[in-house]
């Protein structure tokens, strides 16, 4: 390697590192934009047959705001309200302060003033909230900027997505047909994860949520959202919520509802996976459940919430790349030596 090539490689490495530092604070939102662009790309291409790419991209961004962001904000509001009720209903008022003070005095002979202690604790909690308000405001501002960035990126990924892919293809040192095979494999992996697992998780979570609502489980909206996320994990999934819910119904004297929820969750929710997955996954690259579990858990740890989606995609992409490499290795080796 001569000095010029070495210098260029070092420069690329430095600039790539600095670019990563710029992207890392907003990685979650960048991944959201990439995911939405992938989902909306077929619609973008259809719209471009009737109008310009700019108008098509702008229309889809507006559609995303009205059809995704606003409903998501409403759902989050409901979930937060349910979570607040859960905290407020932790049976804090089931035993009066006076009764507790009397019980302590009878057992220990010591007179205590729990109300004063609770007041001091509340005062300290208020000071803590005041101290953390700046951090919360900063997090809220960061989220607003992040979502704005995601929409901005989505617009340009839709508008100039084909140009970006063309630029990548030209800079990739592989024959065109090998790149075609690679992108086809990667596309099948994305479909397998998005349709074969995310969609099924959404359906399973909603079906399980209906069971909670019908049987009168408190804060069902909150637990439904939790089950949608848990349903991304094969085998375990929604049972982590509806299982304790069955126990809760038994403990509160509702055996019929408990049995009904158990049967409904076992049959309807459980079998929905067995019937839906072959219908949608068999059309694409099927991923082993072990790959999904490792991808979901490892992705969440490495990339946060969006890792739930991109974790399995990354592992599936590795498998697809190895497949293409194996299928074309001999040919690429011959081309390397001019044979």
C-alpha positions as semicolon CSV with decimal commas, in nm:
position;residue;x (nm);y (nm);z (nm)
1;X;0,000;0,000;0,000
2;X;0,144;0,337;-0,101
3;X;0,135;0,654;0,108
4;X;-0,157;0,806;-0,086
5;X;-0,383;0,506;-0,029
6;X;-0,281;0,489;0,335
7;X;-0,360;0,857;0,383
8;X;-0,703;0,820;0,219
9;X;-0,788;0,514;0,431
10;X;-0,684;0,696;0,749
11;X;-0,890;0,998;0,645
12;X;-1,194;0,778;0,576
13;X;-1,154;0,610;0,916
14;X;-1,132;0,944;1,100
15;X;-1,429;1,093;0,916
16;X;-1,632;0,776;0,969
17;X;-1,561;0,792;1,342
18;X;-1,657;1,160;1,359
19;X;-1,973;1,089;1,159
20;X;-2,065;0,816;1,407
21;X;-2,028;1,066;1,692
22;X;-2,275;1,290;1,512
23;X;-2,527;1,012;1,447
24;X;-2,504;0,825;1,779
25;X;-2,712;1,073;1,989
26;X;-3,002;1,035;1,743
27;X;-2,949;0,672;1,642
28;X;-3,296;0,565;1,760
29;X;-3,464;0,827;1,544
30;X;-3,244;0,752;1,244
31;X;-3,344;0,385;1,270
32;X;-3,710;0,486;1,290
33;X;-3,667;0,684;0,967
34;X;-3,496;0,391;0,793
35;X;-3,771;0,150;0,903
36;X;-4,053;0,380;0,790
37;X;-3,877;0,452;0,460
38;X;-3,847;0,080;0,392
39;X;-4,215;0,021;0,466
40;X;-4,334;0,321;0,262
41;X;-4,094;0,279;-0,032
42;X;-4,338;0,069;-0,245
43;X;-4,607;0,334;-0,198
44;X;-4,356;0,606;-0,291
45;X;-4,276;0,431;-0,619
46;X;-4,643;0,400;-0,707
47;X;-4,707;0,767;-0,633
48;X;-4,406;0,871;-0,841
49;X;-4,583;0,731;-1,149
50;X;-4,848;1,002;-1,110
51;X;-4,659;1,291;-0,954
52;X;-4,310;1,413;-0,870
53;X;-4,092;1,239;-0,613
54;X;-4,093;1,554;-0,396
55;X;-4,474;1,572;-0,375
56;X;-4,501;1,196;-0,319
57;X;-4,247;1,205;-0,036
58;X;-4,413;1,506;0,127
59;X;-4,754;1,337;0,109
60;X;-4,619;1,023;0,275
61;X;-4,451;1,224;0,551
62;X;-4,782;1,397;0,621
63;X;-4,953;1,058;0,614
64;X;-4,696;0,931;0,864
65;X;-4,766;1,223;1,098
66;X;-5,143;1,178;1,086
67;X;-5,150;0,799;1,068
68;X;-4,858;0,707;1,295
69;X;-4,726;0,989;1,512
70;X;-5,062;1,125;1,630
71;X;-5,214;0,781;1,714
72;X;-4,887;0,686;1,883
73;X;-4,902;1,001;2,096
74;X;-5,262;0,920;2,194
75;X;-5,172;0,560;2,283
76;X;-4,873;0,676;2,489
77;X;-5,096;0,924;2,672
78;X;-5,343;0,648;2,761
79;X;-5,061;0,415;2,866
80;X;-4,903;0,683;3,086
81;X;-5,239;0,751;3,248
82;X;-5,285;0,380;3,316
83;X;-4,934;0,356;3,457
84;X;-5,006;0,653;3,683
85;X;-5,323;0,485;3,809
86;X;-5,125;0,169;3,884
87;X;-4,887;0,369;4,101
88;X;-5,174;0,555;4,269
89;X;-5,365;0,233;4,342
90;X;-5,089;0,042;4,517
91;X;-5,314;0,011;4,823
92;X;-5,137;0,300;4,993
93;X;-5,468;0,398;5,154
94;X;-5,580;0,049;5,254
95;X;-5,438;0,096;5,606
96;X;-5,476;0,431;5,782
97;X;-5,174;0,611;5,918
98;X;-5,330;0,621;6,267
99;X;-5,374;0,243;6,273
100;X;-5,011;0,192;6,173
101;X;-4,889;0,432;6,444
102;X;-5,102;0,253;6,707
103;X;-4,975;-0,088;6,595
104;X;-4,611;0,026;6,616
105;X;-4,666;0,171;6,964
106;X;-4,834;-0,149;7,087
107;X;-4,559;-0,372;6,956
108;X;-4,254;-0,161;7,042
109;X;-4,373;0,088;7,301
110;X;-4,235;0,371;7,085
111;X;-4,443;0,667;6,976
112;X;-4,391;0,763;6,613
113;X;-4,531;1,037;6,392
114;X;-4,569;0,881;6,051
115;X;-4,748;1,182;5,906
116;X;-4,451;1,404;5,985
117;X;-4,216;1,150;5,833
118;X;-4,432;1,125;5,521
119;X;-4,441;1,502;5,494
120;X;-4,063;1,521;5,512
121;X;-4,035;1,246;5,252
122;X;-4,278;1,429;5,024
123;X;-4,078;1,750;5,066
124;X;-3,756;1,571;4,974
125;X;-3,932;1,409;4,679
126;X;-4,048;1,748;4,560
127;X;-3,695;1,882;4,580
128;X;-3,573;1,583;4,380
129;X;-3,838;1,643;4,114
130;X;-3,735;2,009;4,097
131;X;-3,370;1,912;4,061
132;X;-3,451;1,661;3,787
133;X;-3,686;1,892;3,599
134;X;-3,396;2,031;3,396
135;X;-3,294;1,680;3,291
136;X;-3,654;1,594;3,199
137;X;-3,687;1,914;2,998
138;X;-3,363;1,827;2,820
139;X;-3,491;1,476;2,743
140;X;-3,820;1,617;2,613
141;X;-3,636;1,866;2,393
142;X;-3,408;1,588;2,266
143;X;-3,714;1,376;2,178
144;X;-3,876;1,663;1,986
145;X;-3,556;1,728;1,792
146;X;-3,517;1,355;1,731
147;X;-3,866;1,312;1,590
148;X;-3,819;1,620;1,373
149;X;-3,493;1,472;1,246
150;X;-3,664;1,138;1,179
151;X;-3,933;1,305;0,967
152;X;-3,668;1,510;0,784
153;X;-3,467;1,194;0,711
154;X;-3,780;1,006;0,608
155;X;-3,861;1,271;0,349
156;X;-3,519;1,252;0,186
157;X;-3,495;0,874;0,210
158;X;-3,824;0,852;0,020
159;X;-3,742;1,129;-0,227
160;X;-3,382;1,026;-0,302
161;X;-3,383;0,662;-0,191
162;X;-3,313;0,524;-0,538
163;X;-3,023;0,765;-0,585
164;X;-2,876;0,657;-0,251
165;X;-2,905;0,289;-0,342
166;X;-2,747;0,360;-0,681
167;X;-2,457;0,543;-0,513
168;X;-2,402;0,251;-0,276
169;X;-2,410;0,000;-0,562
170;X;-2,147;0,193;-0,756
171;X;-1,915;0,207;-0,454
172;X;-1,960;-0,160;-0,365
173;X;-1,678;-0,370;-0,518
174;X;-1,905;-0,658;-0,623
175;X;-2,049;-0,757;-0,962
176;X;-2,402;-0,633;-1,028
177;X;-2,559;-0,978;-1,022
178;X;-2,394;-1,058;-0,687
179;X;-2,527;-0,732;-0,547
180;X;-2,870;-0,823;-0,681
181;X;-2,854;-1,154;-0,493
182;X;-2,736;-0,979;-0,176
183;X;-3,009;-0,713;-0,182
184;X;-3,273;-0,977;-0,258
185;X;-3,162;-1,179;0,045
186;X;-3,161;-0,869;0,265
187;X;-3,506;-0,770;0,141
188;X;-3,640;-1,114;0,231
189;X;-3,489;-1,083;0,580
190;X;-3,658;-0,745;0,633
191;X;-3,991;-0,888;0,519
192;X;-3,949;-1,191;0,743
193;X;-3,889;-0,972;1,050
194;X;-4,143;-0,699;0,979
195;X;-4,428;-0,911;0,847
196;X;-4,351;-1,248;0,997
197;X;-4,274;-1,129;1,349
198;X;-4,364;-0,764;1,410
199;X;-4,708;-0,797;1,251
200;X;-4,777;-1,123;1,432
201;X;-4,661;-0,967;1,761
202;X;-4,902;-0,678;1,706
203;X;-5,192;-0,914;1,634
204;X;-5,111;-1,136;1,933
205;X;-5,076;-0,841;2,169
206;X;-5,409;-0,692;2,057
207;X;-5,588;-1,027;2,083
208;X;-5,450;-1,079;2,432
209;X;-5,552;-0,723;2,522
210;X;-5,911;-0,795;2,422
211;X;-5,911;-1,082;2,672
212;X;-5,791;-0,849;2,948
213;X;-6,056;-0,589;2,865
214;X;-6,344;-0,841;2,855
215;X;-6,244;-0,999;3,188
216;X;-6,212;-0,659;3,355
217;X;-5,838;-0,650;3,426
218;X;-5,747;-0,300;3,550
219;X;-5,536;-0,075;3,324
220;X;-5,584;-0,306;3,027
221;X;-5,452;-0,050;2,774
222;X;-5,117;-0,033;2,951
223;X;-5,082;-0,411;2,968
224;X;-5,186;-0,448;2,605
225;X;-4,895;-0,232;2,492
226;X;-4,663;-0,435;2,714
227;X;-4,791;-0,757;2,555
228;X;-4,736;-0,623;2,203
229;X;-4,369;-0,569;2,292
230;X;-4,338;-0,903;2,474
231;X;-4,497;-1,084;2,179
232;X;-4,181;-1,003;1,981
233;X;-4,010;-1,269;2,196
234;X;-4,109;-1,616;2,069
235;X;-4,230;-1,888;2,305
236;X;-4,259;-1,662;2,615
237;X;-4,441;-1,362;2,472
238;X;-4,776;-1,248;2,607
239;X;-4,791;-1,519;2,876
240;X;-4,580;-1,295;3,101
241;X;-4,887;-1,069;3,130
242;X;-5,198;-1,283;3,084
243;X;-5,057;-1,558;3,311
244;X;-5,040;-1,329;3,618
245;X;-5,373;-1,181;3,510
246;X;-5,534;-1,525;3,546
247;X;-5,382;-1,556;3,895
248;X;-5,511;-1,206;3,979
249;X;-5,866;-1,302;3,879
250;X;-5,848;-1,615;4,093
251;X;-5,715;-1,415;4,389
252;X;-5,996;-1,158;4,357
253;X;-6,273;-1,417;4,353
254;X;-6,342;-1,434;3,980
255;X;-6,279;-1,802;3,894
256;X;-6,506;-1,803;3,586
257;X;-6,328;-1,504;3,436
258;X;-5,994;-1,663;3,527
259;X;-6,079;-1,986;3,347
260;X;-6,222;-1,793;3,053
261;X;-5,909;-1,580;3,019
262;X;-5,685;-1,887;3,045
263;X;-5,876;-2,078;2,776
264;X;-5,903;-1,773;2,547
265;X;-5,533;-1,686;2,581
266;X;-5,419;-2,045;2,535
267;X;-5,639;-2,123;2,237
268;X;-5,699;-1,796;2,050
269;X;-5,380;-1,605;2,130
270;X;-5,154;-1,909;2,134
271;X;-5,283;-2,068;1,815
272;X;-5,286;-1,737;1,627
273;X;-4,909;-1,770;1,606
274;X;-4,935;-2,126;1,470
275;X;-5,179;-2,024;1,196
276;X;-5,053;-1,677;1,106
277;X;-4,680;-1,744;1,095
278;X;-4,692;-2,008;0,817
279;X;-4,917;-1,780;0,611
280;X;-4,683;-1,482;0,616
281;X;-4,338;-1,619;0,696
282;X;-4,322;-1,904;0,448
283;X;-4,330;-1,649;0,167
284;X;-4,006;-1,495;0,290
285;X;-3,680;-1,592;0,457
286;X;-3,783;-1,788;0,765
287;X;-3,574;-1,715;1,071
288;X;-3,515;-1,965;1,349
289;X;-3,683;-1,869;1,682
290;X;-3,341;-1,876;1,850
291;X;-3,222;-1,608;1,608
292;X;-3,529;-1,398;1,689
293;X;-3,482;-1,428;2,067
294;X;-3,112;-1,339;2,054
295;X;-3,179;-1,061;1,805
296;X;-3,464;-0,908;2,007
297;X;-3,289;-0,919;2,346
298;X;-2,943;-0,830;2,214
299;X;-3,083;-0,563;1,986
300;X;-3,275;-0,397;2,270
301;X;-2,957;-0,397;2,482
302;X;-2,736;-0,261;2,202
303;X;-2,970;-0,018;2,023
304;X;-3,255;0,049;2,264
305;X;-3,620;0,016;2,161
306;X;-3,552;0,005;1,786
307;X;-3,318;-0,286;1,849
308;X;-3,631;-0,498;1,897
309;X;-3,676;-0,469;1,521
310;X;-3,321;-0,432;1,392
311;X;-3,158;-0,695;1,614
312;X;-3,314;-0,989;1,424
313;X;-3,257;-0,803;1,097
314;X;-2,883;-0,775;1,166
315;X;-2,850;-1,146;1,244
316;X;-3,061;-1,233;0,941
317;X;-2,849;-1,002;0,725
318;X;-2,535;-1,183;0,844
319;X;-2,686;-1,514;0,740
320;X;-2,790;-1,370;0,402
321;X;-2,442;-1,225;0,342
322;X;-2,276;-1,556;0,427
323;X;-2,515;-1,733;0,188
324;X;-2,431;-1,497;-0,098
325;X;-2,061;-1,521;-0,016
326;X;-2,073;-1,901;-0,023
327;X;-2,270;-1,913;-0,348
328;X;-2,034;-1,675;-0,529
329;X;-1,700;-1,746;-0,361
330;X;-1,546;-1,958;-0,640
331;X;-1,650;-1,714;-0,909
332;X;-1,516;-1,410;-0,724
333;X;-1,192;-1,592;-0,655
334;X;-1,149;-1,665;-1,029
335;X;-1,223;-1,302;-1,119
336;X;-0,967;-1,188;-0,863
337;X;-0,693;-1,378;-1,047
338;X;-0,827;-1,290;-1,388
339;X;-0,948;-1,641;-1,458
